[in-house]
C-alpha cells in the first residue's frame, strides 16, 4: 500500500509485500530407489515437498520407514517439534522476495544468519533519485509528526539528488561511465535515511524461518518487521501447514498481530 505526495514527489510505503518465488520438488524415482535398495516400501500422505523431505530426513536417522506410526506426516512433524529435533527442519527450504521494506528493517533482518541467505538491492549501482520511503504507522497517523517526518525525508532526498549531480561532475574525467555513476551514488547514499525503501531476496530453511517468526512476530519486536514476519507466517501456514500450522496469531492493541506456538526454539 502506497501513496504519492505531489508536493514532495515522494512515494510513501506503509506495508511490506512478500513474494514466494521458490519451493522444493522431490525426485520420486530416486527416493523409491533408495527405499528399494534398503528393502523397505514407504510413502507419505503430504504433497508438500518440504514436509516430505523433512520426514524422509527424520526417518533416515532411525531407518524407521518400515513401521511408521499412525497419523501421517502431520503427526510425525508434530512429534519432531515436540521433542525438539529441529535439525531435520533445515532440509525444507523456500525462496522469497521482500519489497516495500526499509533499510532499518533489513539491518535487523540480516542478523538472522544461520539458515538464511540474502541478496539485497545495491545503492551503489541503483539510482535512488526516485524517492520511495517507508513511514512508520505511528508517525503517519499523526498529521504533525507526519509533516516533520516528510520534511526530513524530503531534505535528505534532495541532498542525495544534488550530491549525485555534483559528484558526477567531480568524476567527469573517469572514462568508464558505469564506474563514474557508481562512484557518485556510493558516496551520495551516505545521506539517505534508514526509511529508504529496499528490496531483498531471501532463501531460508524451515528451522531458520521458525526462529525468525518467533523473534520478529513478537509483541516485543519493532512494528515493521513484525508485520513482515506475520506476512511470511501466513504464507507458510498455507504452504506447509504441517511445519507451521502450530502457530496462533493474536491481535495486538496497535492493530498488528503476534505469533505464538507451544513448540518454541525447535
N, C-alpha and C positions, 0 to 999 in steps of 0.2 A: 504494500500500500504506500503510495507516494503522492505528493502534490507539487505543483510548480508555483513558485513565487515570482511573478513577472517583475516586480520591483527590483529584486536582487538577482533574478535568474539563477536561483539555487534550488535544486531538486531535493526535497526533504523526504527521507525514508524513515518509516516508523515500525516496519515489520520485516523480519528476515524472510527469505524464500529458500526452501530446501528442494533440491532435485536429486532423486535417487537414480543414478546413472548405471550402476552395475551391480550384478549379483552373480553368485557362482552357478555352475552347472556340474552335473555328475556324469562321468564316463561309466555308464551302467555295465558295459561289457567288461571293463577292467575290474569293477567291483565283483561281478559274477565270477570272473576268472580267479580272483584272489580267494573267494569263498570256496570255489570248486577245488582249487589247489590244496585247500586245508580241510576238505571233506565235510563241509557244512553247507546248508542251504538256509538263507535268511533274507527277509525283506522287511522294510519299514512301511508304516502307514502314512508318512508325511510326504508331500510333494515339494517341500521347500528344501532346496539343496543344502543350505547352511545348517538346517536342522538335521538332515540326514547325515551329513559329513560329521557333525558333532557326535551323533550317535555311533557312527562307524568308528570314530576315533576312540570314544569311550569304551566301546565293546572290545576293541583291539587290546586294550590294556589288560583285560582278563580273558580274552578269547571267549566271550560269553554270547556268541552268535547262536549256538545250537539250542539253548534253552532260555529264550528271553522271557522275562516276567510279563504278566498280562498288563494291558494298559497302553501299549504302543509308545510312540515317540514322545507324546506329551508327558506321560508318567515317567518315562525314562529320564527326560531332561529335567523334570521337576525334582527327581531324586538327585541328579547331578548337582543342581543348585542347592538342594537341601544339605548335602554333605560337603559342599564347597569344593568340588572337584573342578574348579574353574578353568584349569589349563586346557581342557578339551574344547572349551568355547572359543579358544583362539583360532580354531580351524575354520570358523564361519566368518566370511568377510563381505563387506558391502562398500560401494563407492558412491560418494555424494559430491555435489557442488552446493556450497552455501553462498548466496549473494544477498545484497542489502544488509550487510553486517559492517560494523565499524572496525577501525584499527584497534580500538580499545578491546573489542571482543576477541579479535584474533590474537592479541597479545596474551590473553588468558587461554584461548583455545589451544595454542601450540605448546602450552605447558604439559598437555596430555601427550606424552611422547611414546610410552610403551604401547605397542599395538596400533598406533595411528601414524599415518603418513600424510604429508601436506605438500601442495603446490599452490602458491599464492600469487595473485596479481602483483607485478613488479612496478613500483612507482618510478624506477629508473628508466624504464622503457615506455610505459603507458602514460600518455598525456592526461593530466588531471585538471585541465582547464575547463572541462565540462563538469560543473560543480554538482556533486552528489554527496550528501552528508546525512548521517543517522542522528536523529534527535531523540533523546530520552523522553518517554511519555510524561514523566513528572515535570519536565520543562515545557513540553509542547502544550500541555493542558492549561498552563497559566500564561495569559497574554503578556504580562510584564516580563516574566522570565524568558518566554519565547523571544521577545523582542531583543533582550540582552544577548541571548544565545545566537540569534540570527545575525545581529550586528557583528559579533565577534567572529563568527564563521565567515561572513562576507568580507571582513577586513583581511583575514588570513588568506582567503581565496584570491582576493585582489592582489595581495602581496606576491602570491605564488605566480600569478599570470605575469606581473611586472618583472619578477625575478627571472622567469624563463626567457622573456624577451631580452632583458638586459644581458643575461648570461650567453644567450645565443649570439648576441653581438660581440661579447667579450671573446668567445671562442670561434669567431668567424673565420680565422685563419686555419682552423683544423680542416683538412681536406675531406676527411671521412664524415659524411653528413649524419650517418647513424650515430657515430661516436659523439659528434657535436651535440646532437639532441640529447643523448644520454647524459653527457656531462652537465648540460643545463638543467635537466629535470632532476637528476640525483642531488644537486645542490639546492635547487629551489624547493624540493619537497620538505626541507627541514622546517618550513614554516606551516606546513599543513597540520591541522589539529587531529586528535585521536578520533574525532567524529567522522573523518573521511571514510566514505563507503569503500569496501573492498570485496573481492571475490576469492574464494579459496576452494580447492579440490581436496577432498578428504577421503582417504581409504582407511578403514578401521575394522577390527575384528569384534566379535560379539562381546568378548570379555571386556575389551577396552571401551566399547560403547556403553556397556552397563556401568562401568566406573564413571565415565563422562556424565551419564544421565544422573547417577546418584549424587555426584558432586555439584553439577550445574543446574539440575532441575530441582534444586532445593530452595526453600524459602530464604536461606542464608546466602544464596548466590546473587550476583548482580542481575538486574531485571532483564537486560537484553540477552545475555547468554542463557538465562533461564527459559526465556521464550523460545530460543533456538533449540535447546535441549528437549523441550516438550514437543516441538515440531518433529524432531528426529524420532523421539519415542513414539509418537502417534503413527508415524510411517512404519516403524519396526514392529509395533503391536499388530499391525495388519500384515506386514511382510513375513514375520516369523513369530506367530503367537506362542509357540511352544518355548521359545527362547526369551520373549519379552512380555508375555501376557500376564506375568505375575505382578506387574506394576499397577498401582492405583493412582489416579490423578485427582487431586483435591484442590478446589478453588481457594485462592488467597484473597485477602481484602483488596489488593490492588488490581484485581481482575485477571491476574495470571494464575498459573496452576503449579502445584508442587507434585513431584512424583515420589512415591514411597513403595517399598517392597519388603516382604518378610525375608528375602534372600539377599541381604546386602553383602557386598565385598566377596562375591563368588570368585 
